[in-house]
Amino acid sequence: MEEEFKTVASFYDAMSARITAGMLIENGIAAGVFGDNSSYISLNYVNPVEVKVNAADYDAAMALLAQNDEESGQDTED
C-alpha cells in the first residue's frame, strides 16, 4: 500500500524545515523534509522546502504546529 504525504509547512530555508520536522518527530509524528537538495539557496524561493507527514497524521501535525506557534508568540510578547 502506498502512503500519501501531505505538506504541513513550507520554508525558504532548509534549516527551518529541519527544525520543524524534528519537532514533529520528537512528538511522535513521522515527518520528512522535501526539496532541500539544491546547493543554490536562492532556488528555494522558487520551490520552497516542504515538511510533509503521512496523510493520517496531518491533523495532529497541524494542531501541534499551531500550538507551537501560539507558544512562540506568547514568549515573544511577554
Backbone as numpy.savetxt, mean C-alpha at the origin, in Angstrom:
# Nx Ny Nz CAx CAy CAz Cx Cy Cz
-6.62 -22.49 -8.54 -7.46 -21.30 -8.54 -6.57 -20.05 -8.54
-6.89 -19.12 -9.40 -6.10 -17.90 -9.53 -6.62 -16.83 -8.56
-5.71 -16.23 -7.81 -6.07 -15.17 -6.87 -6.23 -13.85 -7.61
-7.19 -13.08 -7.17 -7.38 -11.73 -7.71 -6.77 -10.75 -6.72
-6.00 -9.79 -7.24 -5.40 -8.76 -6.40 -6.13 -7.44 -6.60
-6.20 -6.66 -5.52 -6.81 -5.34 -5.60 -5.83 -4.32 -5.04
-5.78 -3.17 -5.69 -4.90 -2.08 -5.26 -5.52 -1.35 -4.09
-4.74 -1.20 -3.01 -5.22 -0.48 -1.83 -4.54 0.88 -1.67
-3.42 1.07 -2.36 -2.71 2.36 -2.27 -1.76 2.50 -3.45
-1.52 3.75 -3.86 -0.57 4.07 -4.92 0.35 5.17 -4.43
1.61 5.07 -4.82 2.62 6.03 -4.37 3.53 6.41 -5.53
4.16 7.56 -5.39 5.15 7.99 -6.37 6.55 7.55 -5.98
6.70 7.03 -4.74 8.00 6.53 -4.33 7.86 5.12 -3.77
8.81 4.27 -4.11 8.75 2.87 -3.72 8.87 2.69 -2.22
9.61 3.55 -1.53 9.80 3.39 -0.09 8.47 3.51 0.66
7.64 4.47 0.30 6.34 4.61 0.95 5.48 3.39 0.70
5.55 2.85 -0.50 4.79 1.64 -0.83 5.27 0.47 0.02
6.57 0.33 0.17 7.11 -0.77 0.97 6.74 -0.63 2.44
6.74 0.59 2.96 6.34 0.83 4.35 4.88 0.44 4.55
4.02 0.84 3.62 2.60 0.51 3.72 2.39 -0.99 3.63
3.05 -1.65 2.70 2.92 -3.11 2.57 3.42 -3.79 3.85
4.50 -3.30 4.41 5.03 -3.87 5.65 4.06 -3.74 6.80
3.39 -2.59 6.90 2.41 -2.39 7.96 1.24 -3.36 7.80
0.80 -3.57 6.56 -0.28 -4.52 6.33 0.16 -5.94 6.70
1.35 -6.31 6.29 1.87 -7.65 6.58 1.99 -7.87 8.08
2.49 -6.86 8.80 2.61 -6.96 10.26 1.26 -7.16 10.94
0.20 -6.74 10.27 -1.14 -6.89 10.81 -1.89 -8.07 10.21
-1.16 -8.99 9.60 -1.75 -10.24 9.14 -2.39 -10.22 7.77
-2.14 -9.16 6.99 -2.72 -9.07 5.65 -1.59 -9.19 4.63
-1.63 -10.24 3.82 -0.61 -10.43 2.79 -0.70 -9.28 1.79
0.44 -8.65 1.51 0.47 -7.50 0.61 1.73 -7.56 -0.24
1.65 -6.97 -1.41 2.79 -6.91 -2.30 2.92 -5.55 -2.94
4.15 -5.21 -3.34 4.44 -3.94 -4.00 4.67 -4.24 -5.48
3.96 -3.52 -6.33 4.02 -3.73 -7.77 4.43 -2.44 -8.47
5.34 -2.56 -9.44 5.72 -1.42 -10.26 6.91 -0.64 -9.77
7.67 -1.19 -8.83 8.83 -0.44 -8.33 10.14 -0.91 -8.95
10.07 -1.52 -10.11 11.27 -2.09 -10.72 12.00 -1.12 -11.65
11.56 0.11 -11.73 12.25 1.07 -12.60 13.39 1.74 -11.85
14.52 1.86 -12.51 15.63 2.59 -11.90 15.48 4.10 -12.10
14.48 4.50 -12.87 14.21 5.92 -13.11 13.01 6.34 -12.26
13.29 6.99 -11.15 12.25 7.37 -10.19 11.17 8.21 -10.85
11.53 9.05 -11.80 10.54 9.92 -12.44 9.46 9.14 -13.18
9.73 7.90 -13.58 8.71 7.10 -14.24 7.58 6.74 -13.30
7.81 6.77 -12.00 6.76 6.45 -11.04 5.66 7.51 -11.04
5.93 8.68 -11.59 4.88 9.70 -11.69 3.92 9.34 -12.82
4.39 8.61 -13.80 3.54 8.15 -14.90 2.83 6.86 -14.51
3.58 5.94 -13.93 3.04 4.65 -13.48 3.36 4.50 -12.00
2.44 4.91 -11.12 2.73 4.86 -9.68 3.01 3.43 -9.19
3.74 3.37 -8.10 4.01 2.10 -7.42 2.76 1.76 -6.62
2.27 0.53 -6.76 1.01 0.14 -6.13 1.23 -0.93 -5.06
0.43 -0.82 -4.00 0.36 -1.85 -2.97 -0.93 -2.61 -3.22
-0.81 -3.93 -3.37 -1.98 -4.76 -3.66 -2.12 -5.86 -2.62
-3.38 -6.26 -2.41 -3.71 -7.35 -1.49 -4.65 -8.31 -2.22
-4.83 -9.49 -1.64 -5.83 -10.41 -2.17 -7.20 -9.76 -2.07
-8.05 -10.03 -3.04 -9.38 -9.43 -3.06 -10.14 -9.71 -1.77
-9.95 -10.89 -1.20 -10.65 -11.25 0.04 -10.22 -10.39 1.22
-9.02 -9.82 1.16 -8.48 -8.99 2.25 -8.68 -7.49 2.01
-9.30 -7.13 0.90 -9.38 -5.72 0.50 -10.06 -4.85 1.57
-11.23 -5.26 2.05 -11.96 -4.43 3.02 -11.17 -4.26 4.32
-10.57 -5.34 4.79 -9.78 -5.27 6.03 -8.56 -4.36 5.83
-7.93 -4.46 4.67 -6.76 -3.62 4.38 -7.15 -2.15 4.32
-8.26 -1.85 3.66 -8.69 -0.46 3.56 -9.05 0.11 4.93
-9.69 -0.71 5.77 -10.04 -0.26 7.12 -8.78 0.01 7.94
-7.79 -0.86 7.81 -6.53 -0.68 8.53 -5.79 0.57 8.05
-5.77 0.80 6.76 -5.12 2.00 6.22 -5.85 3.26 6.67
-7.18 3.22 6.70 -7.95 4.38 7.16 -7.68 4.66 8.63
-7.61 3.60 9.43 -7.31 3.75 10.85 -5.92 4.33 11.03
-4.97 3.85 10.26 -3.59 4.35 10.34 -3.53 5.82 9.95
-4.29 6.21 8.92 -4.32 7.62 8.50 -4.91 8.50 9.59
-5.96 8.02 10.25 -6.58 8.80 11.33 -5.59 8.99 12.47
-4.91 7.90 12.85 -3.95 8.00 13.94 -2.79 8.91 13.57
-2.34 8.85 12.35 -1.25 9.72 11.90 -1.68 11.17 11.91
-2.90 11.44 11.50 -3.42 12.81 11.50 -3.55 13.37 12.89
-3.97 12.53 13.83 -4.10 12.99 15.22 -2.75 13.31 15.81
-1.75 12.53 15.48 -0.41 12.77 16.03 0.15 14.11 15.55
-0.11 14.46 14.30 0.46 15.69 13.75 -0.32 16.92 14.20
-1.58 16.75 14.60 -2.40 17.89 15.00 -2.19 18.26 16.45
-1.75 17.32 17.27 -1.58 17.58 18.71 -0.38 18.47 19.00
